[in-house]
């Protein structure tokens, strides 16, 4: 397990950052009074997510691999982080929906129906904990794999591998 200590650390940091982001969204009113702006601003978390992967793979390269990391090593490290984030995503969704923003789903249902984006039944099905858990699992995995592939390219060392 010590071999994957860095990945575990960054997977936990990512999960914690997700919860902090949700708290910031709630505090800034994106879950109620500024809910119409939620779609725009929630996507800014991508900047945080990419930054965390860059920091994680740089940490792996410098502290675990002596400054020499191949693309494959970086990609595998990113995949391990992705698996950890994916496994933790149902928990982060539950904590967000239960403790951080318990009114979020109801507020989004009401907003979506009022604005004519969805019928009430569709909105109720979409804005639910079970649906968000499914979405978070798929999203964490797919986006994590893509981010790992891209970030590993930019964080690999340029020096030839020592073996």
Secondary structure, DSSP 8 states (H G I E B T S, - for coil): -GGGHHHHHHHHHHHHHHHHHHHHHHHTTTTTTTGGGHHHHHTTHHHHHHHHHHHHHHHIIIIISTT---HHHHHHHHHHHHHHHHHHHHHHHHHIIIII-TTHHHHHHHHHHHTTSS-HHHHHHHSSHHHHHHHHHHHHHHHHHHHHHHHHHHHS-SS----
